[in-house]
Amino acid sequence: RMELFIADAGAGDWAGMRAHAHHGAAQYPTADAAFWQAAFGAEDFASSVPVYSGRVAVVEAAADTYTFVFRANGDGDYVIAEIMRSSDGAYIYR
């Protein structure tokens, strides 16, 4: 799932980003294309390689490092439940 998220972000496919997000997160209802573009539009994921530890992935992008936490969505897939930006500890998605 992380690789798909990075590919969509890199391609600017903001409308497709919601498919990678957990529906139980508080921000899910507002996580439309504009939400993802505002969060990651200026970021460059081109050379990003996720580092996994259990249900957590750390992704070093060009401008910052992000921590992604995954949760099962009920279909057996693990999707993104939280995204935290390392530079300021702010949650982008939760």
N, C-alpha and C positions, 0 to 999 in steps of 0.2 A: 504494500500500500504506500509506503514511503516513497518508493521510486516513482510511482504514478503521480503522487503529489508534487514531487520535484519536477517531473516532466511537464505537468500541467502549469505549474508556476513559471517554469522557464519559457514555455510557449505562450504565456499570457492567456491561458484558457481559464479565465476567472469563473466563468459560468459552470465549469466542470469540477471546481474545487469542492463544492458542497458534498459531492459523492464520497469524498474521503473523510468526512467529518461524522462524529458520533451524534446521533439524533437526540441523545439525552442531555447534551450540553446546553447550558442556559443561552448561549449565543446562537445555537442552531437556527432558530426561526429567522434571525436577521443575517445569517451568513450567506448572503447572495453574492453575485459577482462583484458588486461595488465594495462589499465588506472585504473580500479577499484581495482585491486590487489595492485598496487603501492600506491593507496590512503588509503586502508583499510586492507591490508594483515597482518599488525602487530597488528591490533586492535582486541579486544575481545568484542563481542556484546552479549555473552552468557546470561548475567543477565540483559540486557538492557530492559527497559520498557519506551516507548515513552510517553511524556507528551504533550498533544495537547492543542492548543489555536487557534481556527479558522483554518486557512490554514498553520499553523506553528506547527512543532513538535520538541521538544528538547529531545535528546537521550543522556543519560549518559552512556558511555561505560567504559571499564576498564582504558584506558589511557587518555581519553579526553571526552569532551562534544561537541555534534554537534547539530547545528540548521538546520532543513530542512524546506524549503518553498515549498509548493505545488501549482501547477497551472493546470487548466483543459487542457486536451490534445485534445479536440475536439470530443472525443468519450464518453464524460460524466464522464470519469475517471479523478481523480486528481493524478498527478504524480510529481516526485521531479524536481523542477525547479532550486533550489539552495541548496548547502550544505556548511555551514560555520563551521570551527573548532574554538571552543571557546578560546583555549589557546593562539592563536596568531591572531585571527580574519581573518585568511586566508580562501578564498573561495576555496573549493575543486572542486566544480561543480557549474557552473553558465552559 
